[in-house]
Amino acid sequence: MEDKEECREMGERIKQLRKQLGISQDEFATKLGLKQRTLSYIESGDRGILCSVVKKMHKEFGVNPEWIIFGKGEML
């Protein structure tokens, strides 16, 4: 199980990415095949993120997976 602090930090980075892209939670979630509520839980750190969702973020938005997971490197 992921550490709560790690989930919170990843959630913050995902929120930062979404805001950088200028899209709503609903639109971002839809593009990732998630429900808006699920994305809200992820962004708040209440829920971890699956590897498959990180891959979708990389494919859909060009985000650096290492940045999402570890906070290292450039966002895009």
PDB file of N, CA, C and O in Angstrom:
ATOM      1  N   MET A   1       0.843  -1.186   0.000  1.00  0.00           N
ATOM      2  CA  MET A   1       0.000   0.000   0.000  1.00  0.00           C
ATOM      3  C   MET A   1       0.886   1.246   0.000  1.00  0.00           C
ATOM      4  O   MET A   1       1.909   1.299   0.682  1.00  0.00           O
ATOM      5  N   GLU A   2       0.476   2.230  -0.769  1.00  0.00           N
ATOM      6  CA  GLU A   2       1.254   3.450  -0.883  1.00  0.00           C
ATOM      7  C   GLU A   2       1.152   4.276   0.387  1.00  0.00           C
ATOM      8  O   GLU A   2       0.128   4.280   1.070  1.00  0.00           O
ATOM      9  N   ASP A   3       2.226   4.967   0.684  1.00  0.00           N
ATOM     10  CA  ASP A   3       2.258   5.876   1.810  1.00  0.00           C
ATOM     11  C   ASP A   3       1.330   7.053   1.530  1.00  0.00           C
ATOM     12  O   ASP A   3       1.291   7.570   0.413  1.00  0.00           O
ATOM     13  N   LYS A   4       0.587   7.472   2.548  1.00  0.00           N
ATOM     14  CA  LYS A   4      -0.385   8.565   2.398  1.00  0.00           C
ATOM     15  C   LYS A   4       0.282   9.844   1.885  1.00  0.00           C
ATOM     16  O   LYS A   4      -0.295  10.555   1.063  1.00  0.00           O
ATOM     17  N   GLU A   5       1.482  10.138   2.360  1.00  0.00           N
ATOM     18  CA  GLU A   5       2.206  11.337   1.925  1.00  0.00           C
ATOM     19  C   GLU A   5       2.554  11.255   0.441  1.00  0.00           C
ATOM     20  O   GLU A   5       2.460  12.249  -0.279  1.00  0.00           O
ATOM     21  N   GLU A   6       2.956  10.068  -0.014  1.00  0.00           N
ATOM     22  CA  GLU A   6       3.267   9.889  -1.439  1.00  0.00           C
ATOM     23  C   GLU A   6       2.024  10.112  -2.289  1.00  0.00           C
ATOM     24  O   GLU A   6       2.097  10.747  -3.341  1.00  0.00           O
ATOM     25  N   CYS A   7       0.886   9.594  -1.840  1.00  0.00           N
ATOM     26  CA  CYS A   7      -0.375   9.792  -2.573  1.00  0.00           C
ATOM     27  C   CYS A   7      -0.724  11.278  -2.641  1.00  0.00           C
ATOM     28  O   CYS A   7      -1.149  11.779  -3.681  1.00  0.00           O
ATOM     29  N   ARG A   8      -0.542  11.965  -1.532  1.00  0.00           N
ATOM     30  CA  ARG A   8      -0.853  13.384  -1.494  1.00  0.00           C
ATOM     31  C   ARG A   8       0.042  14.174  -2.448  1.00  0.00           C
ATOM     32  O   ARG A   8      -0.428  15.060  -3.162  1.00  0.00           O
ATOM     33  N   GLU A   9       1.332  13.845  -2.455  1.00  0.00           N
ATOM     34  CA  GLU A   9       2.280  14.542  -3.330  1.00  0.00           C
ATOM     35  C   GLU A   9       1.976  14.269  -4.804  1.00  0.00           C
ATOM     36  O   GLU A   9       2.013  15.188  -5.622  1.00  0.00           O
ATOM     37  N   MET A  10       1.678  13.017  -5.149  1.00  0.00           N
ATOM     38  CA  MET A  10       1.323  12.704  -6.539  1.00  0.00           C
ATOM     39  C   MET A  10       0.031  13.420  -6.923  1.00  0.00           C
ATOM     40  O   MET A  10      -0.087  13.949  -8.028  1.00  0.00           O
ATOM     41  N   GLY A  11      -0.926  13.433  -6.016  1.00  0.00           N
ATOM     42  CA  GLY A  11      -2.180  14.125  -6.274  1.00  0.00           C
ATOM     43  C   GLY A  11      -1.971  15.601  -6.549  1.00  0.00           C
ATOM     44  O   GLY A  11      -2.607  16.169  -7.436  1.00  0.00           O
ATOM     45  N   GLU A  12      -1.085  16.221  -5.793  1.00  0.00           N
ATOM     46  CA  GLU A  12      -0.766  17.641  -6.001  1.00  0.00           C
ATOM     47  C   GLU A  12      -0.138  17.858  -7.376  1.00  0.00           C
ATOM     48  O   GLU A  12      -0.453  18.832  -8.060  1.00  0.00           O
ATOM     49  N   ARG A  13       0.749  16.950  -7.777  1.00  0.00           N
ATOM     50  CA  ARG A  13       1.374  17.091  -9.099  1.00  0.00           C
ATOM     51  C   ARG A  13       0.344  16.919 -10.212  1.00  0.00           C
ATOM     52  O   ARG A  13       0.388  17.631 -11.216  1.00  0.00           O
ATOM     53  N   ILE A  14      -0.570  15.987 -10.039  1.00  0.00           N
ATOM     54  CA  ILE A  14      -1.613  15.771 -11.050  1.00  0.00           C
ATOM     55  C   ILE A  14      -2.503  17.009 -11.152  1.00  0.00           C
ATOM     56  O   ILE A  14      -2.863  17.434 -12.250  1.00  0.00           O
ATOM     57  N   LYS A  15      -2.849  17.574 -10.022  1.00  0.00           N
ATOM     58  CA  LYS A  15      -3.649  18.802 -10.017  1.00  0.00           C
ATOM     59  C   LYS A  15      -2.894  19.938 -10.704  1.00  0.00           C
ATOM     60  O   LYS A  15      -3.474  20.701 -11.478  1.00  0.00           O
ATOM     61  N   GLN A  16      -1.599  20.042 -10.415  1.00  0.00           N
ATOM     62  CA  GLN A  16      -0.762  21.066 -11.051  1.00  0.00           C
ATOM     63  C   GLN A  16      -0.747  20.882 -12.567  1.00  0.00           C
ATOM     64  O   GLN A  16      -0.856  21.856 -13.313  1.00  0.00           O
ATOM     65  N   LEU A  17      -0.611  19.635 -13.026  1.00  0.00           N
ATOM     66  CA  LEU A  17      -0.627  19.334 -14.459  1.00  0.00           C
ATOM     67  C   LEU A  17      -1.950  19.761 -15.074  1.00  0.00           C
ATOM     68  O   LEU A  17      -1.980  20.435 -16.103  1.00  0.00           O
ATOM     69  N   ARG A  18      -3.038  19.366 -14.436  1.00  0.00           N
ATOM     70  CA  ARG A  18      -4.365  19.688 -14.971  1.00  0.00           C
ATOM     71  C   ARG A  18      -4.552  21.202 -15.087  1.00  0.00           C
ATOM     72  O   ARG A  18      -5.071  21.694 -16.089  1.00  0.00           O
ATOM     73  N   LYS A  19      -4.129  21.928 -14.067  1.00  0.00           N
ATOM     74  CA  LYS A  19      -4.267  23.386 -14.100  1.00  0.00           C
ATOM     75  C   LYS A  19      -3.366  23.998 -15.166  1.00  0.00           C
ATOM     76  O   LYS A  19      -3.753  24.957 -15.833  1.00  0.00           O
ATOM     77  N   GLN A  20      -2.164  23.447 -15.328  1.00  0.00           N
ATOM     78  CA  GLN A  20      -1.242  23.914 -16.370  1.00  0.00           C
ATOM     79  C   GLN A  20      -1.874  23.739 -17.753  1.00  0.00           C
ATOM     80  O   GLN A  20      -1.703  24.579 -18.637  1.00  0.00           O
ATOM     81  N   LEU A  21      -2.608  22.635 -17.925  1.00  0.00           N
ATOM     82  CA  LEU A  21      -3.277  22.368 -19.196  1.00  0.00           C
ATOM     83  C   LEU A  21      -4.548  23.197 -19.362  1.00  0.00           C
ATOM     84  O   LEU A  21      -5.081  23.318 -20.465  1.00  0.00           O
ATOM     85  N   GLY A  22      -5.025  23.767 -18.255  1.00  0.00           N
ATOM     86  CA  GLY A  22      -6.210  24.635 -18.310  1.00  0.00           C
ATOM     87  C   GLY A  22      -7.500  23.871 -18.556  1.00  0.00           C
ATOM     88  O   GLY A  22      -8.385  24.355 -19.260  1.00  0.00           O
ATOM     89  N   ILE A  23      -7.612  22.681 -17.980  1.00  0.00           N
ATOM     90  CA  ILE A  23      -8.846  21.911 -18.173  1.00  0.00           C
ATOM     91  C   ILE A  23      -9.468  21.545 -16.828  1.00  0.00           C
ATOM     92  O   ILE A  23      -8.788  21.482 -15.804  1.00  0.00           O
ATOM     93  N   SER A  24     -10.756  21.308 -16.858  1.00  0.00           N
ATOM     94  CA  SER A  24     -11.509  20.979 -15.645  1.00  0.00           C
ATOM     95  C   SER A  24     -11.220  19.553 -15.194  1.00  0.00           C
ATOM     96  O   SER A  24     -10.697  18.734 -15.949  1.00  0.00           O
ATOM     97  N   GLN A  25     -11.574  19.282 -13.947  1.00  0.00           N
ATOM     98  CA  GLN A  25     -11.458  17.912 -13.445  1.00  0.00           C
ATOM     99  C   GLN A  25     -12.281  16.966 -14.299  1.00  0.00           C
ATOM    100  O   GLN A  25     -11.831  15.867 -14.625  1.00  0.00           O
ATOM    101  N   ASP A  26     -13.483  17.386 -14.663  1.00  0.00           N
ATOM    102  CA  ASP A  26     -14.371  16.524 -15.437  1.00  0.00           C
ATOM    103  C   ASP A  26     -13.753  16.172 -16.789  1.00  0.00           C
ATOM    104  O   ASP A  26     -13.751  15.007 -17.188  1.00  0.00           O
ATOM    105  N   GLU A  27     -13.232  17.172 -17.492  1.00  0.00           N
ATOM    106  CA  GLU A  27     -12.628  16.938 -18.806  1.00  0.00           C
ATOM    107  C   GLU A  27     -11.377  16.066 -18.696  1.00  0.00           C
ATOM    108  O   GLU A  27     -11.178  15.145 -19.488  1.00  0.00           O
ATOM    109  N   PHE A  28     -10.540  16.367 -17.708  1.00  0.00           N
ATOM    110  CA  PHE A  28      -9.308  15.605 -17.491  1.00  0.00           C
ATOM    111  C   PHE A  28      -9.640  14.150 -17.175  1.00  0.00           C
ATOM    112  O   PHE A  28      -9.051  13.232 -17.745  1.00  0.00           O
ATOM    113  N   ALA A  29     -10.586  13.950 -16.266  1.00  0.00           N
ATOM    114  CA  ALA A  29     -10.994  12.601 -15.870  1.00  0.00           C
ATOM    115  C   ALA A  29     -11.544  11.826 -17.067  1.00  0.00           C
ATOM    116  O   ALA A  29     -11.204  10.658 -17.259  1.00  0.00           O
ATOM    117  N   THR A  30     -12.378  12.461 -17.859  1.00  0.00           N
ATOM    118  CA  THR A  30     -12.969  11.809 -19.025  1.00  0.00           C
ATOM    119  C   THR A  30     -11.894  11.335 -19.993  1.00  0.00           C
ATOM    120  O   THR A  30     -11.968  10.222 -20.513  1.00  0.00           O
ATOM    121  N   LYS A  31     -10.892  12.182 -20.237  1.00  0.00           N
ATOM    122  CA  LYS A  31      -9.810  11.813 -21.158  1.00  0.00           C
ATOM    123  C   LYS A  31      -8.989  10.642 -20.637  1.00  0.00           C
ATOM    124  O   LYS A  31      -8.358   9.922 -21.412  1.00  0.00           O
ATOM    125  N   LEU A  32      -9.000  10.452 -19.299  1.00  0.00           N
ATOM    126  CA  LEU A  32      -8.250   9.356 -18.696  1.00  0.00           C
ATOM    127  C   LEU A  32      -9.113   8.128 -18.423  1.00  0.00           C
ATOM    128  O   LEU A  32      -8.620   7.120 -17.917  1.00  0.00           O
ATOM    129  N   GLY A  33     -10.402   8.212 -18.758  1.00  0.00           N
ATOM    130  CA  GLY A  33     -11.303   7.092 -18.522  1.00  0.00           C
ATOM    131  C   GLY A  33     -11.694   6.948 -17.062  1.00  0.00           C
ATOM    132  O   GLY A  33     -12.012   5.850 -16.605  1.00  0.00           O
ATOM    133  N   LEU A  34     -11.671   8.061 -16.323  1.00  0.00           N
ATOM    134  CA  LEU A  34     -12.032   8.068 -14.909  1.00  0.00           C
ATOM    135  C   LEU A  34     -13.302   8.871 -14.699  1.00  0.00           C
ATOM    136  O   LEU A  34     -13.732   9.620 -15.577  1.00  0.00           O
ATOM    137  N   LYS A  35     -13.893   8.707 -13.530  1.00  0.00           N
ATOM    138  CA  LYS A  35     -14.994   9.571 -13.131  1.00  0.00           C
ATOM    139  C   LYS A  35     -14.396  10.796 -12.450  1.00  0.00           C
ATOM    140  O   LYS A  35     -13.317  10.721 -11.863  1.00  0.00           O
ATOM    141  N   GLN A  36     -15.091  11.909 -12.528  1.00  0.00           N
ATOM    142  CA  GLN A  36     -14.608  13.147 -11.908  1.00  0.00           C
ATOM    143  C   GLN A  36     -14.367  12.941 -10.418  1.00  0.00           C
ATOM    144  O   GLN A  36     -13.388  13.447  -9.870  1.00  0.00           O
ATOM    145  N   ARG A  37     -15.240  12.215  -9.775  1.00  0.00           N
ATOM    146  CA  ARG A  37     -15.115  11.969  -8.333  1.00  0.00           C
ATOM    147  C   ARG A  37     -13.823  11.203  -8.026  1.00  0.00           C
ATOM    148  O   ARG A  37     -13.141  11.503  -7.046  1.00  0.00           O
ATOM    149  N   THR A  38     -13.492  10.228  -8.853  1.00  0.00           N
ATOM    150  CA  THR A  38     -12.256   9.469  -8.666  1.00  0.00           C
ATOM    151  C   THR A  38     -11.048  10.377  -8.787  1.00  0.00           C
ATOM    152  O   THR A  38     -10.119  10.292  -7.983  1.00  0.00           O
ATOM    153  N   LEU A  39     -11.056  11.250  -9.794  1.00  0.00           N
ATOM    154  CA  LEU A  39      -9.952  12.192  -9.966  1.00  0.00           C
ATOM    155  C   LEU A  39      -9.850  13.124  -8.763  1.00  0.00           C
ATOM    156  O   LEU A  39      -8.746  13.445  -8.322  1.00  0.00           O
ATOM    157  N   SER A  40     -10.968  13.551  -8.240  1.00  0.00           N
ATOM    158  CA  SER A  40     -10.967  14.401  -7.061  1.00  0.00           C
ATOM    159  C   SER A  40     -10.282  13.694  -5.886  1.00  0.00           C
ATOM    160  O   SER A  40      -9.490  14.307  -5.169  1.00  0.00           O
ATOM    161  N   TYR A  41     -10.582  12.422  -5.691  1.00  0.00           N
ATOM    162  CA  TYR A  41      -9.947  11.638  -4.624  1.00  0.00           C
ATOM    163  C   TYR A  41      -8.435  11.520  -4.855  1.00  0.00           C
ATOM    164  O   TYR A  41      -7.648  11.612  -3.912  1.00  0.00           O
ATOM    165  N   ILE A  42      -8.042  11.319  -6.105  1.00  0.00           N
ATOM    166  CA  ILE A  42      -6.618  11.201  -6.439  1.00  0.00           C
ATOM    167  C   ILE A  42      -5.914  12.524  -6.159  1.00  0.00           C
ATOM    168  O   ILE A  42      -4.859  12.542  -5.525  1.00  0.00           O
ATOM    169  N   GLU A  43      -6.490  13.630  -6.626  1.00  0.00           N
ATOM    170  CA  GLU A  43      -5.869  14.940  -6.435  1.00  0.00           C
ATOM    171  C   GLU A  43      -5.742  15.313  -4.960  1.00  0.00           C
ATOM    172  O   GLU A  43      -4.804  16.010  -4.573  1.00  0.00           O
ATOM    173  N   SER A  44      -6.673  14.856  -4.146  1.00  0.00           N
ATOM    174  CA  SER A  44      -6.626  15.182  -2.720  1.00  0.00           C
ATOM    175  C   SER A  44      -5.725  14.232  -1.931  1.00  0.00           C
ATOM    176  O   SER A  44      -5.458  14.463  -0.752  1.00  0.00           O
ATOM    177  N   GLY A  45      -5.259  13.166  -2.580  1.00  0.00           N
ATOM    178  CA  GLY A  45      -4.394  12.201  -1.918  1.00  0.00           C
ATOM    179  C   GLY A  45      -5.141  11.124  -1.164  1.00  0.00           C
ATOM    180  O   GLY A  45      -4.534  10.320  -0.457  1.00  0.00           O
ATOM    181  N   ASP A  46      -6.464  11.102  -1.310  1.00  0.00           N
ATOM    182  CA  ASP A  46      -7.267  10.086  -0.632  1.00  0.00           C
ATOM    183  C   ASP A  46      -7.239   8.741  -1.346  1.00  0.00           C
ATOM    184  O   ASP A  46      -7.649   7.725  -0.786  1.00  0.00           O
ATOM    185  N   ARG A  47      -6.759   8.739  -2.571  1.00  0.00           N
ATOM    186  CA  ARG A  47      -6.694   7.507  -3.360  1.00  0.00           C
ATOM    187  C   ARG A  47      -5.402   7.530  -4.170  1.00  0.00           C
ATOM    188  O   ARG A  47      -4.991   8.574  -4.678  1.00  0.00           O
ATOM    189  N   GLY A  48      -4.774   6.373  -4.281  1.00  0.00           N
ATOM    190  CA  GLY A  48      -3.574   6.256  -5.101  1.00  0.00           C
ATOM    191  C   GLY A  48      -3.941   6.222  -6.575  1.00  0.00           C
ATOM    192  O   GLY A  48      -5.116   6.223  -6.940  1.00  0.00           O
ATOM    193  N   ILE A  49      -2.927   6.191  -7.403  1.00  0.00           N
ATOM    194  CA  ILE A  49      -3.156   6.196  -8.845  1.00  0.00           C
ATOM    195  C   ILE A  49      -2.563   4.925  -9.456  1.00  0.00           C
ATOM    196  O   ILE A  49      -1.469   4.496  -9.090  1.00  0.00           O
ATOM    197  N   LEU A  50      -3.287   4.346 -10.371  1.00  0.00           N
ATOM    198  CA  LEU A  50      -2.833   3.128 -11.037  1.00  0.00           C
ATOM    199  C   LEU A  50      -1.795   3.459 -12.112  1.00  0.00           C
ATOM    200  O   LEU A  50      -1.815   4.533 -12.713  1.00  0.00           O
ATOM    201  N   CYS A  51      -0.914   2.529 -12.328  1.00  0.00           N
ATOM    202  CA  CYS A  51       0.105   2.667 -13.369  1.00  0.00           C
ATOM    203  C   CYS A  51      -0.540   2.910 -14.734  1.00  0.00           C
ATOM    204  O   CYS A  51      -0.030   3.696 -15.533  1.00  0.00           O
ATOM    205  N   SER A  52      -1.646   2.245 -14.996  1.00  0.00           N
ATOM    206  CA  SER A  52      -2.325   2.406 -16.285  1.00  0.00           C
ATOM    207  C   SER A  52      -2.800   3.845 -16.496  1.00  0.00           C
ATOM    208  O   SER A  52      -2.829   4.329 -17.628  1.00  0.00           O
ATOM    209  N   VAL A  53      -3.172   4.527 -15.416  1.00  0.00           N
ATOM    210  CA  VAL A  53      -3.615   5.922 -15.527  1.00  0.00           C
ATOM    211  C   VAL A  53      -2.414   6.830 -15.801  1.00  0.00           C
ATOM    212  O   VAL A  53      -2.521   7.780 -16.575  1.00  0.00           O
ATOM    213  N   VAL A  54      -1.288   6.546 -15.178  1.00  0.00           N
ATOM    214  CA  VAL A  54      -0.068   7.317 -15.449  1.00  0.00           C
ATOM    215  C   VAL A  54       0.316   7.156 -16.919  1.00  0.00           C
ATOM    216  O   VAL A  54       0.706   8.123 -17.573  1.00  0.00           O
ATOM    217  N   LYS A  55       0.204   5.931 -17.436  1.00  0.00           N
ATOM    218  CA  LYS A  55       0.502   5.694 -18.854  1.00  0.00           C
ATOM    219  C   LYS A  55      -0.438   6.490 -19.756  1.00  0.00           C
ATOM    220  O   LYS A  55      -0.006   7.054 -20.761  1.00  0.00           O
ATOM    221  N   LYS A  56      -1.719   6.538 -19.400  1.00  0.00           N
ATOM    222  CA  LYS A  56      -2.684   7.310 -20.190  1.00  0.00           C
ATOM    223  C   LYS A  56      -2.342   8.791 -20.163  1.00  0.00           C
ATOM    224  O   LYS A  56      -2.469   9.474 -21.179  1.00  0.00           O
ATOM    225  N   MET A  57      -1.908   9.296 -19.005  1.00  0.00           N
ATOM    226  CA  MET A  57      -1.513  10.708 -18.905  1.00  0.00           C
ATOM    227  C   MET A  57      -0.335  11.000 -19.826  1.00  0.00           C
ATOM    228  O   MET A  57      -0.278  12.037 -20.486  1.00  0.00           O
ATOM    229  N   HIS A  58       0.597  10.062 -19.852  1.00  0.00           N
ATOM    230  CA  HIS A  58       1.758  10.229 -20.723  1.00  0.00           C
ATOM    231  C   HIS A  58       1.334  10.249 -22.193  1.00  0.00           C
ATOM    232  O   HIS A  58       1.779  11.099 -22.964  1.00  0.00           O
ATOM    233  N   LYS A  59       0.487   9.322 -22.564  1.00  0.00           N
ATOM    234  CA  LYS A  59       0.044   9.219 -23.958  1.00  0.00           C
ATOM    235  C   LYS A  59      -0.837  10.406 -24.368  1.00  0.00           C
ATOM    236  O   LYS A  59      -0.660  10.971 -25.447  1.00  0.00           O
ATOM    237  N   GLU A  60      -1.775  10.775 -23.511  1.00  0.00           N
ATOM    238  CA  GLU A  60      -2.754  11.807 -23.841  1.00  0.00           C
ATOM    239  C   GLU A  60      -2.192  13.231 -23.742  1.00  0.00           C
ATOM    240  O   GLU A  60      -2.524  14.094 -24.555  1.00  0.00           O
ATOM    241  N   PHE A  61      -1.340  13.465 -22.739  1.00  0.00           N
ATOM    242  CA  PHE A  61      -0.889  14.832 -22.462  1.00  0.00           C
ATOM    243  C   PHE A  61       0.619  15.037 -22.563  1.00  0.00           C
ATOM    244  O   PHE A  61       1.097  16.166 -22.454  1.00  0.00           O
ATOM    245  N   GLY A  62       1.372  13.960 -22.771  1.00  0.00           N
ATOM    246  CA  GLY A  62       2.823  14.071 -22.885  1.00  0.00           C
ATOM    247  C   GLY A  62       3.530  14.327 -21.568  1.00  0.00           C
ATOM    248  O   GLY A  62       4.663  14.809 -21.551  1.00  0.00           O
ATOM    249  N   VAL A  63       2.867  14.007 -20.465  1.00  0.00           N
ATOM    250  CA  VAL A  63       3.466  14.227 -19.151  1.00  0.00           C
ATOM    251  C   VAL A  63       4.564  13.195 -18.896  1.00  0.00           C
ATOM    252  O   VAL A  63       4.466  12.048 -19.332  1.00  0.00           O
ATOM    253  N   ASN A  64       5.590  13.613 -18.198  1.00  0.00           N
ATOM    254  CA  ASN A  64       6.702  12.755 -17.826  1.00  0.00           C
ATOM    255  C   ASN A  64       6.260  11.858 -16.666  1.00  0.00           C
ATOM    256  O   ASN A  64       5.995  12.369 -15.578  1.00  0.00           O
ATOM    257  N   PRO A  65       6.171  10.540 -16.861  1.00  0.00           N
ATOM    258  CA  PRO A  65       5.729   9.641 -15.784  1.00  0.00           C
ATOM    259  C   PRO A  65       6.594   9.754 -14.523  1.00  0.00           C
ATOM    260  O   PRO A  65       6.081   9.651 -13.409  1.00  0.00           O
ATOM    261  N   GLU A  66       7.882   9.961 -14.694  1.00  0.00           N
ATOM    262  CA  GLU A  66       8.774  10.085 -13.537  1.00  0.00           C
ATOM    263  C   GLU A  66       8.426  11.328 -12.713  1.00  0.00           C
ATOM    264  O   GLU A  66       8.558  11.325 -11.489  1.00  0.00           O
ATOM    265  N   TRP A  67       7.985  12.377 -13.386  1.00  0.00           N
ATOM    266  CA  TRP A  67       7.576  13.587 -12.669  1.00  0.00           C
ATOM    267  C   TRP A  67       6.316  13.311 -11.845  1.00  0.00           C
ATOM    268  O   TRP A  67       6.225  13.721 -10.688  1.00  0.00           O
ATOM    269  N   ILE A  68       5.349  12.616 -12.442  1.00  0.00           N
ATOM    270  CA  ILE A  68       4.113  12.296 -11.712  1.00  0.00           C
ATOM    271  C   ILE A  68       4.419  11.433 -10.491  1.00  0.00           C
ATOM    272  O   ILE A  68       3.937  11.715  -9.394  1.00  0.00           O
ATOM    273  N   ILE A  69       5.209  10.396 -10.675  1.00  0.00           N
ATOM    274  CA  ILE A  69       5.441   9.425  -9.606  1.00  0.00           C
ATOM    275  C   ILE A  69       6.431   9.921  -8.556  1.00  0.00           C
ATOM    276  O   ILE A  69       6.185   9.796  -7.356  1.00  0.00           O
ATOM    277  N   PHE A  70       7.557  10.486  -9.012  1.00  0.00           N
ATOM    278  CA  PHE A  70       8.636  10.837  -8.089  1.00  0.00           C
ATOM    279  C   PHE A  70       8.870  12.336  -7.938  1.00  0.00           C
ATOM    280  O   PHE A  70       9.587  12.762  -7.033  1.00  0.00           O
ATOM    281  N   GLY A  71       8.274  13.138  -8.813  1.00  0.00           N
ATOM    282  CA  GLY A  71       8.512  14.576  -8.765  1.00  0.00           C
ATOM    283  C   GLY A  71       9.858  14.966  -9.346  1.00  0.00           C
ATOM    284  O   GLY A  71      10.390  16.031  -9.031  1.00  0.00           O
ATOM    285  N   LYS A  72      10.415  14.101 -10.201  1.00  0.00           N
ATOM    286  CA  LYS A  72      11.738  14.361 -10.779  1.00  0.00           C
ATOM    287  C   LYS A  72      11.619  14.658 -12.255  1.00  0.00           C
ATOM    288  O   LYS A  72      10.763  14.101 -12.942  1.00  0.00           O
ATOM    289  N   GLY A  73      12.476  15.533 -12.741  1.00  0.00           N
ATOM    290  CA  GLY A  73      12.482  15.891 -14.147  1.00  0.00           C
ATOM    291  C   GLY A  73      11.440  16.950 -14.451  1.00  0.00           C
ATOM    292  O   GLY A  73      10.837  17.538 -13.553  1.00  0.00           O
ATOM    293  N   GLU A  74      11.247  17.175 -15.730  1.00  0.00           N
ATOM    294  CA  GLU A  74      10.291  18.176 -16.194  1.00  0.00           C
ATOM    295  C   GLU A  74       8.884  17.589 -16.225  1.00  0.00           C
ATOM    296  O   GLU A  74       8.708  16.383 -16.398  1.00  0.00           O
ATOM    297  N   MET A  75       7.899  18.442 -16.058  1.00  0.00           N
ATOM    298  CA  MET A  75       6.505  18.014 -16.104  1.00  0.00           C
ATOM    299  C   MET A  75       6.159  17.457 -17.479  1.00  0.00           C
ATOM    300  O   MET A  75       5.631  16.350 -17.594  1.00  0.00           O
ATOM    301  N   LEU A  76       6.455  18.220 -18.510  1.00  0.00           N
ATOM    302  CA  LEU A  76       6.100  17.839 -19.882  1.00  0.00           C
ATOM    303  C   LEU A  76       7.348  17.643 -20.733  1.00  0.00           C
ATOM    304  O   LEU A  76       7.244  17.320 -21.917  1.00  0.00           O
TER     305      LEU A  76
END
